[in-house]
């Protein structure tokens, strides 16, 4: 078992300097490919009545969505390197919890007390298909920006935790999806995990059945991303545009 998980302990009166510095340096480390989508706010968890850890000032939402100014990966597979980084350096950076909403229908989460990812089979963390991550840090240095300055400097210098970790993309054995092109076009009538992953990208219910709604959503996605022809068929070209594969 790993470190004890804190969760919500008390609402803060405002943003906390250590948390803000952590988020700032994390975004800098990845050269603007992720961006701060919000930290301290006092509210309940979405869809529930429990207080959100955002209220403690120790949580942040970090987005990989592509913005008009060019910031953001805009590609889930590429963006997963940030999750790998956070897990690899979880002890140094005092990471307590990660929520990855993108994999539909229910996403997945990592926590320090189990030191592993869990792919959810029922609603657990909300915001299905979201293009951002929820990140929580321990209370230890949430008010100490100098700690995070030193931690990122140590990582940049090659310190921290250099031991490799398993890729954060969940393997099929955990109920997750892989990004390998399935060998043939994914199109109307197709079924299975490859369809689920495409559906998650184009924003329809990821039920694994490629029907008319999925076809229309793929056509719209192709048009919006200048993939030609916009025929609703996910062949090698569209797959590469979606997943960088």
Phi, psi and omega in degrees: 000154182263208180291157176292137178272133183275308186069203180287128176243319176189150178284138176274165180271356180177188180296147182251134192298323180293317178298314182297321179292320177302312181295317179302312183289327176297315179295320177296320182301328180256023169053041175080006179284347170231160182212155184288117182255011176132140179239258188289129170198135180269114180197171172276163175298149181296128179078012181216184182244003178278148177292139179283146176295342174305326181295336179284346184080012181247012183234150178217148168256124183241121188257145173251009179297138177286128180257167180297334180275006177093352178285149177102134179301315186070011184212116186298316183300314179296321184293339182299344177297334178291317177296319176302316180298315182294322177290317181300322183253027186296326180288314180295317183273357176060043177287130179253325181205146175229134172245125176246105188276344197295317184291110182276154012270344191233000176075196182207163181216151174240139178223148184294331184282344173246347177050043181201159175277147173231122176272123188277140178252011176204164181303123183224320186239356177075180176053050181301135179081004183297142182262042175211167177239146172264127182234131176241140175246163180289160178293342192312311183233027180295341178250014188235084181298331181298326180299315183287329173299315179293321182296314180290327175296321178295318178296316181298327181278358179098010178269210180079233184237087185285351182298134181293152176237161177294144179305145185286340178296119186295140179281161181304330182295338180264004181090010181265197184232151173254169184251010182289134177302130189289359177096346176210160185299143174263118187209182182307127183101342178290154178221158172116190186296323179298323177295318179301318182293318176298316180298323178296324180289317186271356170085033173243169181302122185275078182259357178084005179245117184274096180250197184296323180294318178294319179300315180296320180292323177295317178301316180296319179296316179299317179296317182292335184249017175057039175261121185241140359279152177274076189253002180078010180248128180264089174268195184300320183294312180292320178301315179297322179293325181284320192237002178065025184260000000 
